[in-house]
Amino acid sequence: MASRYSHPGPAGYPSFISIQESLLLIAQYAGRGLLDAFRWALVVTTVAGDTEIRGTVYKSLLLNCSTLACLYVFNLFFTDSQQWTRPNVGWIYQLIWVLPVFSVSFYLNSSWCSLIAKRAYSLQHTNRAVVQQPVSYTGVLTAIATSAYRIVMVVTSVGVDFALRAIPGVGPVASFVFLCWIDAYYCFEFVWIARGLSLSGRVRHLEERWAYYLAFGFPSAAVCIWGSPLANAAIFALVFPLYTIMAMHAHPVPDDPYSPLGSRFDNDVIRHPSPFIPIRLPIFALVMWLNDWIVRAVSVGSGKGPGPRTFRRNRAFSDGTESMEEGGGGRGLGPEQSKPLPLRPARGRINIGLGRRKID
């Protein structure tokens, strides 16, 4: 019998789900994502049941609440009625207080969220406890490179969000939708790395399940759009550890975006989504391009730039920098590695239209 992933011949033309059924599946995926983003009982149980997670969450709450209080006091003290004081003193305050505080807060929040994620993962997978790697010179360099690349990605993501917001008319809506996906990506990042997904694999996983992750990121994005950019960042840092715990127990759907119903019908025939409903959205295409451009500029400036053939494809350089960005991927796990998330082999997929191929 021919393989279920073989290319269709004259007698095996691909079968498609109707557009109505495809839209219903999209709504179900979004509903599942929204449901997973409101599992607060699970968060309370996890925090209350572990001393290490509880102490780290308390420190994160204290730090970010203090940051929000500082911002509130500043805005209350330097009111708009003080026409001279605000423009002349405000920039000094931003330089000597706000910028250093937020830099330290970013570092501490990143460290604490990583500790919370590792501990929550260890509790969920008791036979796959995270192993602390010995400190070495190479390990320190890898950690620095990993942090640098993630900072670049955060900056480019925020830059794209601000650029979308500046578009007349649809800008605010487009910015909010993009922010939902950005929030969901960072909430699931540790889970994906622990399961061995590369950078391109993580991006593709989100882009092929865009409805689920759009809904999962909706609540956290909704609470981070009402204040100033700095206040919104502090609010996100406040809720980020909690959504990371939810992501540990979430089950993104569908398992196979190219055959969402499996092979339960028509004698093992694969049924693809309607051609009018995109399977994969290039959500991070611009972010990845900017990352490649920035890293390439730094590499060229240091005299260690890659050869001209490295950039033949749009994301070729992203694939080449994954080891630097990941800091070893899933090597922080114990000897029993987590299974990678299910991804259908690219050569086995049926080409059912433009944009439905694997475009890493």
Wavefront OBJ file of the C-alpha trace (Angstrom):
o trace
v 0.000 0.000 0.000
v 1.300 3.462 -0.844
v 2.536 5.619 1.950
v 0.050 8.139 3.355
v 2.647 10.846 2.781
v 3.371 9.996 -0.863
v 2.731 12.553 -3.568
v -0.748 12.215 -5.055
v -1.090 10.631 -8.445
v -3.991 10.785 -10.881
v -6.012 8.490 -8.615
v -4.866 10.110 -5.384
v -5.745 13.784 -5.734
v -5.605 15.510 -2.328
v -8.848 15.735 -0.416
v -9.858 19.006 1.237
v -12.094 19.945 4.132
v -14.892 22.367 3.295
v -14.328 26.029 4.093
v -17.154 25.957 6.660
v -15.602 23.018 8.477
v -12.156 24.628 8.282
v -13.487 27.824 9.857
v -15.138 25.761 12.591
v -11.810 24.056 13.318
v -10.075 27.450 13.511
v -12.692 28.596 16.037
v -12.140 25.420 18.070
v -8.370 25.952 18.089
v -8.835 29.536 19.261
v -11.243 28.408 21.963
v -8.726 25.841 23.172
v -5.998 28.486 23.329
v -8.227 30.865 25.279
v -9.178 28.082 27.680
v -5.518 27.182 28.294
v -4.780 30.869 28.992
v -7.320 30.991 31.833
v -6.171 27.998 33.864
v -5.557 30.080 36.953
v -6.440 27.249 39.319
v -3.473 25.320 37.936
v -1.196 28.326 38.518
v -2.367 28.710 42.115
v -1.845 25.004 42.768
v 1.656 25.059 41.259
v 2.768 28.182 43.135
v 1.286 27.091 46.437
v 2.662 23.573 46.176
v 6.355 24.372 45.669
v 8.517 26.541 47.899
v 11.061 27.450 45.218
v 8.454 28.583 42.697
v 6.515 30.461 45.364
v 9.578 32.376 46.565
v 10.628 33.299 43.012
v 7.122 34.448 42.099
v 6.995 36.605 45.233
v 10.303 38.245 44.306
v 9.063 38.891 40.779
v 5.826 40.409 42.067
v 7.716 42.642 44.501
v 10.157 43.864 41.868
v 7.583 44.625 39.179
v 5.082 46.192 41.578
v 7.872 48.460 42.835
v 8.735 49.403 39.256
v 5.121 50.259 38.499
v 4.916 52.309 41.701
v 8.024 54.293 40.697
v 6.505 55.060 37.308
v 3.231 56.107 38.891
v 4.950 58.422 41.401
v 7.003 60.017 38.632
v 3.935 60.701 36.473
v 2.072 62.022 39.512
v 4.903 64.337 40.559
v 5.772 65.678 37.119
v 2.289 66.577 35.998
v 1.478 68.211 32.687
v 0.849 71.513 34.474
v 4.538 71.808 35.262
v 5.493 72.919 31.783
v 9.131 73.647 32.586
v 9.938 70.903 35.081
v 8.680 67.945 33.050
v 10.658 68.464 29.815
v 13.850 69.636 31.543
v 13.990 67.200 34.423
v 12.146 64.282 32.856
v 14.978 63.257 30.534
v 17.437 63.283 33.454
v 15.088 61.042 35.414
v 14.794 58.701 32.441
v 18.572 58.521 32.019
v 19.771 58.073 35.593
v 16.824 56.148 37.056
v 14.322 54.585 34.623
v 16.827 53.135 32.158
v 19.072 51.484 34.796
v 16.071 50.202 36.772
v 14.481 48.625 33.726
v 17.785 47.131 32.603
v 18.235 45.449 35.982
v 14.563 44.447 36.023
v 14.882 42.855 32.585
v 17.866 40.793 33.707
v 16.246 39.709 36.994
v 12.907 38.903 35.378
v 14.632 36.803 32.707
v 16.587 34.887 35.345
v 13.614 34.336 37.628
v 11.283 33.279 34.818
v 13.874 30.780 33.669
v 14.084 29.351 37.198
v 10.289 29.136 37.455
v 10.026 27.450 34.057
v 12.744 24.901 34.840
v 11.257 24.070 38.209
v 7.724 23.762 36.817
v 9.030 21.532 34.028
v 10.841 19.347 36.559
v 7.664 18.987 38.623
v 5.644 18.071 35.547
v 8.261 15.593 34.252
v 9.758 14.105 37.397
v 11.953 11.707 35.419
v 13.354 14.504 33.267
v 14.709 16.882 35.853
v 16.778 19.735 34.520
v 20.463 19.171 35.151
v 22.711 22.100 36.005
v 25.606 22.205 33.559
v 29.108 22.796 34.979
v 30.326 26.358 34.687
v 33.066 26.751 32.097
v 34.555 29.455 29.916
v 32.680 28.130 26.880
v 29.476 27.978 28.883
v 29.837 31.602 29.942
v 30.412 32.695 26.329
v 27.406 30.661 25.203
v 25.215 32.237 27.893
v 26.324 35.731 26.832
v 25.647 34.969 23.162
v 22.253 33.485 24.029
v 21.235 36.546 26.039
v 22.479 38.890 23.312
v 20.499 37.117 20.592
v 17.319 37.067 22.669
v 17.693 40.766 23.432
v 18.037 41.405 19.688
v 14.867 39.407 19.049
v 12.974 41.255 21.780
v 14.072 44.614 20.380
v 13.137 43.717 16.805
v 9.760 42.345 17.914
v 8.986 45.534 19.835
v 10.175 47.598 16.868
v 7.857 45.754 14.479
v 4.993 46.204 16.945
v 5.557 49.972 17.086
v 5.828 50.107 13.293
v 2.509 48.312 12.914
v 0.903 50.695 15.398
v 1.940 53.637 13.223
v -0.061 52.373 10.226
v -3.100 54.644 9.745
v -6.453 53.038 10.406
v -5.660 49.377 10.989
v -2.430 50.045 12.894
v -3.694 49.597 16.483
v -5.547 46.375 15.640
v -2.593 44.919 13.704
v -0.240 45.862 16.546
v -2.457 44.162 19.146
v -2.808 40.962 17.099
v 0.949 40.804 16.585
v 1.480 41.415 20.311
v -0.730 38.402 21.088
v 1.552 36.154 19.048
v 4.691 37.698 20.555
v 3.427 37.115 24.106
v 2.478 33.524 23.293
v 5.885 32.858 21.729
v 7.811 33.896 24.830
v 5.431 32.064 27.169
v 6.099 28.805 25.292
v 9.781 29.393 24.517
v 11.198 27.359 27.394
v 8.844 24.441 26.651
v 9.972 24.355 23.020
v 13.667 24.554 23.878
v 13.283 21.793 26.452
v 11.665 19.599 23.796
v 14.534 20.142 21.403
v 12.993 22.538 18.876
v 15.387 24.780 16.992
v 14.681 28.468 16.410
v 13.162 27.822 12.982
v 11.205 24.899 14.433
v 9.744 27.077 17.196
v 8.756 29.780 14.735
v 7.194 27.276 12.348
v 5.316 25.570 15.181
v 3.648 28.862 16.134
v 2.996 30.003 12.568
v 1.268 26.709 11.716
v -0.946 26.933 14.810
v -1.609 30.636 14.590
v -5.233 30.486 15.781
v -4.369 28.700 19.026
v -1.447 30.965 19.898
v -3.375 34.102 18.956
v -6.016 33.190 21.521
v -3.493 32.073 24.148
v -1.641 35.397 23.952
v -4.832 37.467 23.968
v -5.305 37.844 27.769
v -1.699 38.857 28.497
v -1.660 41.280 25.562
v -4.999 42.776 26.608
v -3.653 43.877 30.008
v -0.504 45.403 28.470
v -1.966 48.045 26.148
v -3.425 50.621 28.523
v -0.368 52.374 29.943
v 2.896 53.824 28.750
v 5.369 51.499 26.997
v 7.436 51.165 30.177
v 4.378 50.496 32.324
v 3.132 47.912 29.821
v 6.511 46.170 29.924
v 6.375 46.033 33.734
v 2.833 44.629 33.638
v 3.880 41.926 31.187
v 6.829 41.027 33.414
v 4.335 40.784 36.266
v 2.115 38.195 34.557
v 4.745 36.459 32.408
v 5.818 33.835 35.018
v 2.194 32.840 35.557
v 1.524 32.332 31.850
v 4.758 30.378 31.553
v 3.359 27.917 34.100
v 0.154 27.670 32.050
v 2.201 27.004 28.914
v 3.857 24.045 30.654
v 0.495 22.301 30.894
v -1.011 23.523 27.617
v -1.703 21.339 24.573
v -1.475 23.404 21.371
v -3.704 22.223 18.549
v -3.852 20.881 15.926
v -1.293 18.100 16.237
v -0.862 18.069 12.457
v -1.885 21.358 10.768
v -1.710 19.741 7.322
v -4.179 17.004 8.297
v -6.166 18.366 11.263
v -8.718 15.555 11.176
v -6.093 12.830 10.968
v -6.894 9.849 8.776
v -10.129 8.782 10.373
v -12.139 9.088 7.188
v -12.166 7.722 3.636
v -9.880 4.732 4.196
v -6.822 6.534 5.533
v -7.055 9.439 3.081
v -5.515 12.663 4.359
v -7.900 15.618 4.322
v -6.186 18.992 4.134
v -7.748 22.261 5.323
v -9.595 24.339 2.781
v -7.242 26.058 0.278
v -8.935 29.339 1.218
v -7.767 29.042 4.857
v -3.994 29.502 5.330
v -2.224 26.725 7.182
v 0.829 28.817 7.990
v 1.035 32.576 8.440
v 4.451 34.270 8.071
v 4.054 36.063 11.396
v 7.753 36.323 12.236
v 9.106 36.774 8.712
v 9.999 40.443 9.228
v 11.374 39.841 12.739
v 13.632 37.045 11.520
v 14.818 39.149 8.585
v 15.723 41.999 10.938
v 17.534 39.576 13.260
v 19.552 38.242 10.337
v 20.393 41.756 9.190
v 21.524 42.912 12.645
v 23.617 39.812 13.364
v 25.127 39.961 9.874
v 26.036 43.635 10.369
v 27.715 42.824 13.692
v 29.554 39.875 12.128
v 30.790 41.943 9.198
v 31.850 44.729 11.546
v 33.916 42.273 13.568
v 35.602 40.920 10.443
v 34.023 37.466 10.810
v 31.149 37.807 8.426
v 29.911 34.775 6.534
v 30.564 34.307 2.855
v 28.208 35.666 0.220
v 26.584 32.289 -0.375
v 25.269 32.154 3.177
v 22.334 34.456 2.417
v 20.829 32.833 -0.615
v 17.640 32.058 1.264
v 15.687 34.465 3.428
v 16.170 32.543 6.682
v 19.412 30.754 5.988
v 21.360 32.835 8.469
v 18.749 32.285 11.190
v 19.271 28.553 10.841
v 23.020 29.064 11.084
v 22.768 31.043 14.317
v 20.431 28.672 16.153
v 23.175 27.051 18.202
v 24.237 30.470 19.446
v 20.687 31.560 20.247
v 19.663 28.357 21.986
v 22.732 27.892 24.120
v 22.645 24.166 23.561
v 18.943 23.645 22.990
v 17.636 20.809 25.101
v 20.993 19.782 26.537
v 19.944 21.122 29.912
v 17.695 18.108 30.368
v 18.614 14.834 31.901
v 19.574 11.739 29.964
v 15.967 11.068 29.030
v 15.253 13.777 26.472
v 11.805 15.124 25.819
v 10.207 14.143 22.555
v 10.169 16.875 19.907
v 6.779 18.230 19.006
v 5.190 16.394 16.065
v 6.218 17.929 12.766
v 5.391 16.293 9.467
v 8.467 15.690 7.269
v 8.721 18.394 4.627
v 9.321 16.042 1.693
v 6.226 14.067 2.562
v 3.844 16.993 2.404
v 1.594 17.560 -0.546
v 1.998 20.887 -2.283
v -1.529 22.212 -2.041
v -0.959 25.837 -2.852
v 1.355 28.787 -2.483
v 2.531 29.327 1.051
v 1.723 25.771 2.216
v 5.235 24.430 1.788
v 7.787 24.390 4.545
v 9.421 27.810 4.328
v 12.137 27.825 6.929
l 1 2 3 4 5 6 7 8 9 10 11 12 13 14 15 16 17 18 19 20 21 22 23 24 25 26 27 28 29 30 31 32 33 34 35 36 37 38 39 40 41 42 43 44 45 46 47 48 49 50 51 52 53 54 55 56 57 58 59 60 61 62 63 64 65 66 67 68 69 70 71 72 73 74 75 76 77 78 79 80 81 82 83 84 85 86 87 88 89 90 91 92 93 94 95 96 97 98 99 100 101 102 103 104 105 106 107 108 109 110 111 112 113 114 115 116 117 118 119 120 121 122 123 124 125 126 127 128 129 130 131 132 133 134 135 136 137 138 139 140 141 142 143 144 145 146 147 148 149 150 151 152 153 154 155 156 157 158 159 160 161 162 163 164 165 166 167 168 169 170 171 172 173 174 175 176 177 178 179 180 181 182 183 184 185 186 187 188 189 190 191 192 193 194 195 196 197 198 199 200 201 202 203 204 205 206 207 208 209 210 211 212 213 214 215 216 217 218 219 220 221 222 223 224 225 226 227 228 229 230 231 232 233 234 235 236 237 238 239 240 241 242 243 244 245 246 247 248 249 250 251 252 253 254 255 256 257 258 259 260 261 262 263 264 265 266 267 268 269 270 271 272 273 274 275 276 277 278 279 280 281 282 283 284 285 286 287 288 289 290 291 292 293 294 295 296 297 298 299 300 301 302 303 304 305 306 307 308 309 310 311 312 313 314 315 316 317 318 319 320 321 322 323 324 325 326 327 328 329 330 331 332 333 334 335 336 337 338 339 340 341 342 343 344 345 346 347 348 349 350 351 352 353 354 355 356 357 358 359 360
